[in-house]
Amino acid sequence: MSHIPGTKTEENLHSAFAGESMANRKYLFFAKIARQLGNEEIAKLFEETAHQETGHAFAHLELMYPPADLTVEKLLEIAIEGELYETNQMYPGFEQTAREEGRLDAVAEFQEQGKESAEHADVFLQAAKRFKALGLVERYHATRYEKALDKVKNSSEKSEQSPDQLKQSA
């Protein structure tokens, strides 16, 4: 069955994806700390589990964003929307709450991440523009190639004609 945005299942997939993604990052962080504490065995355990969490997250993403429905343009559009949401809504709201609660360390973190999200949005936007331009250039060259190929075909057909056939076509 195809994915239907706005359903409870779609909401659950987003939540499951978020949970698996957070577990991945948390376990990689725990692996780093375990390694710093001198426990390589536990560090590797966390890394292996993090890798499994990535697989779970990807499975959820494939249901949320069916690959057959995606194009490069759509991928860039989704990325831009996400980064702009972080820049314009999420981080400013988080920053305000942290300020109200006196967490100046978190205020600084949210400001920094908001700026980086804006940079990411710009990078994706520039890529989308380049990709669109590249598509136009490719179409231009493909059209020129087709026309050149048609000329070659036509001239080769004419060279295969007898002198009498050439006089008739002229």
Order of alpha helices (4+ residues) and beta strands (2+ residues): alpha-alpha-alpha-alpha-alpha-alpha
